[in-house]
Amino acid sequence: MEKRILGIVFSILGTIGLIFAAMNFVNGGEGTRNVKLIIIYAILGAIFFFAGMGLIRNTKDKPS
C-alpha cells in the first residue's frame, strides 16, 4: 500500500514538473536560462511521472 501512495505522489510531482516546463515553453523568454529551465523541468517531470506510474502499475494489492 505504501508503494502505491508513493507512486501517486511521484506521479503528481511529475505532472507538476511537466506543467512548469510547458508554461515556460509557452511564455517564451530569451536566453539560455529559459532553455535550461525547460529541459530540467521536463526531464525531472518525466522521470517522476514514469516512476510513479511504474510503482502504481506494478504494486499488487494484498487482502487485509
N, C-alpha and C positions, 0 to 999 in steps of 0.2 A: 504494500500500500504506500509506503514512504517513497519508493522509486517512482510510482505513478504521480504523486504530488510533486516531486522534484521535476519530473518531466513536464508537468503543466506549467510550473514556474519557469523552466527553461524556455518553453515554447512562447510564453508571454513576453519574456525578456527578448527573445529573438525577434518577435513581431515588432516590438517597440524599436529595436535597433534598425530593422528594415524600414520602418516608417520614418525614422530620423534620416536615414540615407536617402529615401525618396524625397523628403521635404527639402533637404539640402540640394539635391539634384534639380528639383523644380524651381526653387528660389534662385538658383544660379549663383552668382558671385564669381569673382575673378581670382585668379592666383592658384598657387599650388596648395595652399592651406585648405581650400574648399575641396579640392580633388582628394587630398589625403583624408579629410573627414568622411567624405562619401565612401571611399574604399574601406576605411576602418570600420565604419558603422555597418556597411553591407557585409563584410566578411564576418565580423563578430555576430551580427544578427543571424546570418545564415548558419553559422556553427551552432549557436544556441538553439535556433529553431529546429534544425535537423537532429540535434542531440536529444532535445525534448521529445520530438516525435518518435524517435527510436526507443526512448525509455517508455513512453506510453504504449507503443505498439508491442514491445517485447516483454512487458511485465504481465504476468498472469495473475488473475485474482484468485486468492485462496479462500475457501469457505471458512467462515469464522466459527 
